[in-house]
Amino acid sequence: MSFYSPQYSSVLNERVELKAFRAADIAVTYRDTSGANSATHTVVANQLKVDLSSGYDEQIIAGSARFKVGDDTYLDRSGTLYRDVNPTNNSGIQSGIIQYGTGVVELDSWTPGADNSIILESLTTTTDLLPINKVSFRTPIIPIRPQSLTVSVATLDHGQLTLSANENGVIETSHAHGQVNWDNGLVTIYFYLKTQVTPDNQTELEANDWYDPLLKYQENGLTYINVPVWVDASTVRYNAVAYTYLPIDSDLLGLSATRLPIDGRVPIFRIGSIGIVSASKSKTLESAIAGTTHSLDDQRIAWCELEDANGMKVDYDLYSVDYDYGRVTLGGDFVLANLAEPLVVKYRYQDMGLIRDVQINGQVTFTKPLTHNYDAENTIVGSALVINDMQARYTRKFTQQSWTNQWEDAPTGALISANYNDALYPFEVTNKGSIQERWYLQFTGAQTFKCVGEYSGEIATGTTLEDFAPINPVTGVPYFVIKKEGWGAGWSNGNILRFNTIAAMYPIWVIRTVKPSEPTEISDSFQIMLRGDIDRVV
């Protein structure tokens, strides 16, 4: 084995002269007394932080942390720290939060001037409790009163969250997003932070175990991802107010309650039905002089009444109303008499439309815009019972030999030859005079008869030699008119002509329910309003 010594290629010889620093003036600052220029600054901290799990990575079990800072003892309650808890009533001062995942404690309340030493008295950790980022549960009692639900959870990294739902049942915060169904008590909450994906945080996001490229989504040209907010499932608590209802007595209600909802409420708005938006207002008249016209604040009104200062209604014959232009005119012979001034006009204007959409929050959408201005304090929205066209008429005309004391709609007993020719001379009925009734004419001779109604009783007598037109005392017009030309021959004592009249009315059940309570009003009343479409004569 051979060894070779290093060889030099060249040697450079250089001479450098080093000189002392020569400056004209050198300024030197020094202090010969230690406290001459000293100063003291007091720093006020608004928050104290400490890591209870420093040195190990384990999840803290909720409610297990107890430590002291100076003379104050802090306890953990579902992620919220309380100090100086009174053992007699279990109340304390809310003083901060604890993060179960990191063990970091953030204190924002403590005793000033106390020792800042920390003594850990109790702490339990685990490695087996898996966190969650979704909560779904159902309340045992339903339905829930809207806006009464409050959910409290403890997160691993963001402290305690206290969540509440709005009137639509929506829970929406930066950390929690959920929905509550007030009717069936179902609650679903997702916990996440909507985070924009940028080149700066891309690597950090991809390093998480939960990361998946499919979780990213686009919004307004930007890329986002929902970062899970981990929650300790054992800390989920909720508080809600639920309704309970007494069973409805069918005998008191007047109908079977089998198909009614448990709360007794029934839907009154449906898609494709008719809805009414109505505003009720009033205006005080400046004077009560006969013949004067008073303009209201609105036009195209639907209903109007005039009352005096004591609420007594003014006779409709004493004034007239121009509904198109919203004007009230006192009659030329108007006198106050026993009425008290000032007179007050109460009126109402409305819009009717077809319902296009109905939301669970009560929002109703019509197929056309409203034509009036409405204020929330004097406006109601209601459904309409559509009656369709109504026309008075008569039906079931027949004859029989004698009255059997049975209101049948078909003849009984032996047939007779006498009859009334309603093909050429039909009964005349009007919407104003006709009522819902079953009638019979019983002959008391060859030409005379009496008229009896099932509910009205005997109302009049007549003869075949004259038109028979019994007067309706309510409206002042005949119930019906039977022409004298329609009578045939062969009538004898006891023969019966039966027929029914159908009124231009619609059967409506009105049921008003008042909850048991202390009376707040001496008297109360309500009105039923009928809306009709008519053909105007041009």
ZAMARGU-4260 file (C-alpha; in steps of 0.2 Angstrom, whole numbers, plus 5000, padded with zeros to 4 digits):
<rodrens>
0) 5000/5000/5000 | 5007/5017/4995 | 5004/5034/5003 | 5005/5051/4994 | 5009/5067/5002
5) 4999/5083/4997 | 5006/5093/4983 | 5005/5112/4982 | 5002/5120/4966 | 5007/5138/4971
10) 5011/5149/4985 | 5005/5167/4986 | 5013/5180/4998 | 5003/5196/5003 | 5006/5209/5016
15) 4992/5219/5024 | 4994/5234/5036 | 4982/5235/5050 | 4979/5252/5058 | 4969/5259/5073
20) 4952/5267/5071 | 4954/5286/5071 | 4938/5296/5074 | 4937/5314/5078 | 4923/5312/5091
25) 4916/5297/5100 | 4900/5299/5111 | 4898/5287/5126 | 4882/5286/5136 | 4883/5277/5153
30) 4874/5276/5170 | 4883/5276/5186 | 4867/5275/5197 | 4856/5259/5195 | 4839/5267/5199
35) 4841/5284/5191 | 4831/5280/5175 | 4820/5265/5180 | 4801/5264/5177 | 4787/5252/5182
40) 4773/5247/5170 | 4757/5238/5175 | 4750/5226/5162 | 4731/5221/5164 | 4727/5204/5156
45) 4709/5201/5150 | 4711/5182/5149 | 4722/5169/5157 | 4727/5153/5147 | 4734/5136/5154
50) 4735/5119/5147 | 4729/5106/5159 | 4734/5091/5148 | 4751/5098/5144 | 4763/5084/5139
55) 4750/5071/5133 | 4737/5071/5120 | 4721/5064/5127 | 4703/5069/5128 | 4696/5076/5144
60) 4680/5069/5150 | 4666/5082/5153 | 4664/5087/5171 | 4680/5080/5177 | 4691/5095/5178
65) 4694/5104/5195 | 4708/5116/5199 | 4713/5131/5209 | 4720/5148/5203 | 4726/5157/5219
70) 4711/5155/5231 | 4698/5152/5218 | 4692/5134/5214 | 4686/5131/5196 | 4674/5118/5191
75) 4669/5111/5173 | 4651/5110/5168 | 4649/5104/5150 | 4663/5115/5144 | 4660/5130/5154
80) 4670/5134/5169 | 4663/5141/5186 | 4672/5147/5201 | 4668/5148/5219 | 4653/5137/5218
85) 4642/5138/5233 | 4638/5120/5239 | 4621/5125/5246 | 4613/5131/5230 | 4626/5124/5217
90) 4628/5142/5210 | 4644/5150/5204 | 4652/5163/5194 | 4654/5159/5175 | 4673/5162/5172
95) 4678/5154/5156 | 4679/5139/5145 | 4688/5122/5143 | 4693/5114/5127 | 4691/5095/5129
100) 4701/5090/5114 | 4717/5101/5118 | 4715/5104/5137 | 4717/5122/5135 | 4708/5133/5148
105) 4703/5151/5145 | 4699/5161/5160 | 4691/5178/5159 | 4686/5180/5178 | 4697/5178/5193
110) 4701/5187/5210 | 4712/5202/5206 | 4729/5202/5215 | 4728/5184/5220 | 4743/5171/5218
115) 4744/5165/5200 | 4749/5148/5204 | 4739/5133/5198 | 4734/5118/5207 | 4726/5104/5198
120) 4714/5094/5210 | 4705/5083/5198 | 4706/5078/5179 | 4700/5062/5170 | 4705/5059/5152
125) 4702/5045/5140 | 4708/5039/5123 | 4692/5029/5119 | 4678/5042/5118 | 4676/5046/5099
130) 4670/5063/5095 | 4655/5067/5084 | 4650/5081/5072 | 4631/5077/5070 | 4617/5076/5083
135) 4600/5069/5079 | 4587/5066/5092 | 4568/5067/5095 | 4559/5075/5110 | 4548/5063/5120
140) 4534/5075/5121 | 4527/5084/5105 | 4522/5096/5098 | 4536/5108/5104 | 4531/5127/5106
145) 4540/5136/5092 | 4556/5145/5098 | 4557/5136/5114 | 4571/5124/5111 | 4589/5127/5117
150) 4603/5114/5114 | 4619/5115/5124 | 4635/5105/5118 | 4653/5105/5123 | 4665/5105/5108
155) 4683/5099/5109 | 4691/5115/5102 | 4679/5129/5104 | 4671/5127/5121 | 4653/5126/5125
160) 4640/5131/5112 | 4622/5136/5116 | 4610/5135/5102 | 4592/5140/5099 | 4581/5139/5084
165) 4571/5153/5076 | 4552/5153/5073 | 4555/5143/5057 | 4565/5129/5067 | 4582/5134/5059
170) 4598/5133/5069 | 4611/5143/5060 | 4628/5149/5068 | 4646/5149/5062 | 4649/5132/5071
175) 4631/5123/5071 | 4618/5121/5057 | 4602/5112/5060 | 4583/5111/5059 | 4569/5107/5071
180) 4552/5101/5067 | 4540/5108/5080 | 4527/5096/5076 | 4536/5079/5078 | 4550/5085/5089
185) 4564/5079/5077 | 4580/5089/5079 | 4595/5087/5068 | 4611/5098/5070 | 4627/5097/5060
190) 4643/5105/5067 | 4656/5112/5055 | 4665/5128/5050 | 4663/5134/5033 | 4681/5137/5028
195) 4688/5144/5011 | 4702/5133/5004 | 4717/5143/4999 | 4735/5139/4995 | 4740/5144/5013
200) 4729/5131/5021 | 4728/5118/5008 | 4742/5107/5015 | 4736/5109/5033 | 4718/5103/5028
205) 4724/5088/5018 | 4734/5082/5033 | 4718/5079/5043 | 4711/5061/5044 | 4693/5067/5039
210) 4699/5076/5023 | 4692/5070/5007 | 4694/5080/4990 | 4675/5076/4987 | 4671/5087/5002
215) 4676/5103/4993 | 4663/5113/4984 | 4662/5129/4974 | 4652/5145/4979 | 4653/5162/4970
220) 4669/5157/4961 | 4678/5151/4978 | 4682/5134/4984 | 4676/5130/5002 | 4676/5115/5013
225) 4666/5111/5029 | 4679/5108/5043 | 4671/5097/5056 | 4668/5104/5074 | 4670/5089/5085
230) 4658/5088/5099 | 4658/5077/5115 | 4642/5067/5113 | 4640/5065/5132 | 4638/5084/5134
235) 4623/5086/5123 | 4608/5094/5133 | 4592/5102/5127 | 4578/5111/5135 | 4561/5114/5127
240) 4543/5118/5130 | 4530/5105/5124 | 4511/5106/5122 | 4499/5094/5130 | 4481/5094/5126
245) 4466/5089/5135 | 4455/5076/5126 | 4441/5085/5116 | 4423/5080/5121 | 4414/5076/5106
250) 4397/5080/5114 | 4403/5097/5119 | 4411/5101/5102 | 4396/5095/5092 | 4407/5084/5080
255) 4418/5069/5081 | 4436/5074/5085 | 4443/5057/5078 | 4451/5065/5063 | 4456/5082/5071
260) 4475/5085/5075 | 4480/5082/5093 | 4480/5101/5096 | 4463/5104/5088 | 4470/5115/5074
265) 4465/5111/5056 | 4473/5118/5040 | 4464/5132/5033 | 4476/5137/5019 | 4478/5125/5004
270) 4487/5127/4987 | 4473/5131/4974 | 4461/5138/4987 | 4454/5156/4989 | 4462/5167/5002
275) 4456/5184/5008 | 4467/5198/5014 | 4457/5210/5024 | 4461/5227/5034 | 4448/5234/5046
280) 4449/5253/5050 | 4439/5267/5057 | 4437/5286/5055 | 4428/5298/5066 | 4417/5311/5057
285) 4420/5329/5060 | 4402/5333/5059 | 4385/5325/5058 | 4376/5337/5047 | 4362/5330/5035
290) 4367/5329/5017 | 4386/5330/5020 | 4398/5318/5012 | 4413/5312/5021 | 4428/5304/5012
295) 4437/5289/5020 | 4456/5286/5020 | 4454/5272/5007 | 4445/5268/4992 | 4437/5252/4984
300) 4430/5246/5001 | 4421/5230/5004 | 4410/5234/5020 | 4405/5249/5030 | 4395/5253/5045
305) 4391/5269/5055 | 4391/5270/5074 | 4389/5283/5087 | 4401/5287/5101 | 4393/5273/5112
310) 4394/5260/5099 | 4376/5260/5093 | 4373/5257/5075 | 4365/5270/5064 | 4351/5264/5054
315) 4356/5260/5036 | 4342/5270/5029 | 4350/5286/5036 | 4366/5286/5026 | 4373/5279/5009
320) 4390/5272/5005 | 4400/5274/4989 | 4411/5258/4990 | 4421/5262/4974 | 4427/5279/4980
325) 4426/5277/4999 | 4413/5290/5003 | 4399/5291/5016 | 4385/5303/5014 | 4372/5307/5027
330) 4354/5307/5021 | 4345/5323/5019 | 4333/5319/5033 | 4347/5313/5045 | 4345/5318/5063
335) 4355/5313/5078 | 4339/5309/5089 | 4346/5298/5103 | 4363/5296/5094 | 4379/5303/5103
340) 4392/5312/5093 | 4405/5310/5086 | 4399/5297/5073 | 4412/5284/5069 | 4414/5275/5052
345) 4420/5257/5053 | 4425/5250/5036 | 4435/5236/5028 | 4444/5234/5012 | 4450/5217/5005
350) 4459/5208/4992 | 4454/5190/4986 | 4466/5179/4977 | 4471/5161/4972 | 4484/5154/4984
355) 4499/5148/4975 | 4510/5142/4989 | 4509/5139/5008 | 4524/5137/5019 | 4525/5129/5036
360) 4530/5146/5044 | 4513/5153/5039 | 4519/5162/5024 | 4505/5162/5010 | 4509/5167/4992
365) 4495/5173/4980 | 4495/5171/4961 | 4493/5190/4959 | 4499/5205/4969 | 4488/5214/4981
370) 4479/5230/4976 | 4479/5239/4993 | 4491/5244/5006 | 4490/5234/5022 | 4497/5237/5039
375) 4501/5222/5050 | 4492/5229/5065 | 4475/5230/5057 | 4476/5216/5044 | 4471/5198/5044
380) 4473/5184/5031 | 4459/5171/5031 | 4453/5157/5020 | 4437/5158/5010 | 4423/5145/5010
385) 4418/5144/4991 | 4400/5142/4989 | 4399/5144/4970 | 4383/5150/4961 | 4367/5150/4971
390) 4350/5150/4964 | 4333/5148/4972 | 4322/5134/4964 | 4308/5122/4968 | 4309/5103/4966
395) 4299/5087/4970 | 4282/5093/4964 | 4269/5079/4965 | 4251/5075/4970 | 4243/5062/4982
400) 4225/5059/4988 | 4227/5064/5006 | 4240/5070/5019 | 4248/5055/5028 | 4257/5066/5041
405) 4274/5060/5033 | 4286/5072/5024 | 4290/5061/5010 | 4298/5066/4994 | 4288/5054/4984
410) 4269/5051/4982 | 4261/5038/4994 | 4244/5030/4993 | 4232/5031/4978 | 4235/5042/4963
415) 4223/5056/4958 | 4219/5064/4941 | 4220/5082/4947 | 4237/5090/4945 | 4246/5107/4942
420) 4254/5111/4925 | 4271/5117/4930 | 4277/5114/4913 | 4268/5129/4906 | 4266/5138/4922
425) 4281/5134/4933 | 4282/5141/4951 | 4290/5158/4952 | 4304/5158/4966 | 4316/5172/4969
430) 4333/5172/4979 | 4326/5185/4991 | 4310/5177/4995 | 4313/5158/4994 | 4318/5148/5010
435) 4324/5130/5012 | 4307/5122/5016 | 4295/5107/5011 | 4277/5113/5008 | 4260/5105/5004
440) 4244/5113/4998 | 4229/5104/5006 | 4212/5107/4997 | 4198/5112/5009 | 4186/5113/4994
445) 4185/5111/4976 | 4195/5128/4974 | 4201/5133/4991 | 4217/5127/5000 | 4229/5130/5014
450) 4248/5131/5013 | 4258/5122/5027 | 4277/5121/5029 | 4287/5108/5038 | 4295/5120/5049
455) 4285/5136/5045 | 4268/5128/5049 | 4252/5135/5041 | 4256/5152/5033 | 4241/5156/5021
460) 4226/5151/5012 | 4222/5153/4994 | 4211/5149/4979 | 4214/5142/4962 | 4205/5157/4955
465) 4220/5169/4959 | 4238/5169/4959 | 4245/5162/4976 | 4259/5172/4983 | 4262/5170/5002
470) 4273/5184/5009 | 4289/5181/5017 | 4289/5193/5033 | 4308/5194/5034 | 4311/5200/5016
475) 4293/5207/5011 | 4292/5197/4995 | 4283/5181/4992 | 4290/5164/4996 | 4284/5158/4979
480) 4271/5162/4967 | 4259/5149/4960 | 4250/5155/4944 | 4231/5153/4943 | 4232/5147/4925
485) 4241/5131/4930 | 4227/5123/4940 | 4218/5108/4932 | 4201/5102/4937 | 4196/5087/4948
490) 4202/5094/4965 | 4192/5088/4980 | 4193/5091/4999 | 4209/5083/5006 | 4219/5082/4990
495) 4238/5086/4992 | 4250/5096/4981 | 4268/5093/4987 | 4284/5102/4983 | 4300/5108/4990
500) 4309/5125/4989 | 4327/5127/4988 | 4334/5143/4995 | 4349/5153/4988 | 4358/5149/5004
505) 4372/5138/5009 | 4373/5127/5025 | 4388/5133/5036 | 4392/5126/5053 | 4399/5139/5064
510) 4408/5132/5079 | 4417/5144/5091 | 4429/5137/5105 | 4433/5147/5120 | 4447/5141/5131
515) 4443/5140/5150 | 4450/5155/5158 | 4445/5171/5168 | 4434/5183/5158 | 4443/5198/5151
520) 4428/5206/5142 | 4411/5209/5148 | 4403/5205/5131 | 4410/5199/5114 | 4403/5196/5097
525) 4408/5191/5079 | 4401/5193/5062 | 4400/5182/5047 | 4403/5191/5030 | 4397/5185/5014
530) 4405/5190/4998 | 4396/5189/4982 | 4399/5192/4963 | 4385/5200/4954 | 4382/5205/4936
535) 4381/5224/4935 | 4368/5232/4924 | 4376/5244/4911
</rodrens>
